[in-house]
């Protein structure tokens, strides 16, 4: 995949069920308040470590508040060598509405 792809909440859920990783780029307070189950909060503070330790071949879903900022982040991660990167359409707000039972604090 030369670029990221925007996906629906259902497509994201299916990918997560198949082993995709999720990174949440919202601020730490929002992330710790509620986030997609097993998502990693990704910020400038841990970005370098994440990139150096990540499995670049594993599908990666990027989540933000409403699906806008995640597109830029997804594009950046593709440039860093990630093979399969997806931006969550509607962001965490759409995920929370669709899958409230798949969220955690």
ZIPE-V316644 format. One record per run of one state. SS is the DSSP state (a for helix, b for strand, c for the rest). FROM is the first residue (numbers start at 1). LEN is the number of residues. If there is no record, write none. Layout:
ss: <SS & SS>
from: <FROM & FROM>
len: <LEN & LEN>
This chain:
ss: <c & b & c & a & c & b & c & a & c & b & c & b & c & a & c & b & c & a & c & b & c & a & c & a & b & c>
from: <1 & 5 & 8 & 9 & 18 & 21 & 25 & 28 & 34 & 35 & 37 & 40 & 42 & 47 & 54 & 60 & 64 & 69 & 80 & 85 & 89 & 91 & 99 & 100 & 103 & 105>
len: <4 & 3 & 1 & 9 & 3 & 4 & 3 & 6 & 1 & 2 & 3 & 2 & 5 & 7 & 6 & 4 & 5 & 11 & 5 & 4 & 2 & 8 & 1 & 3 & 2 & 1>
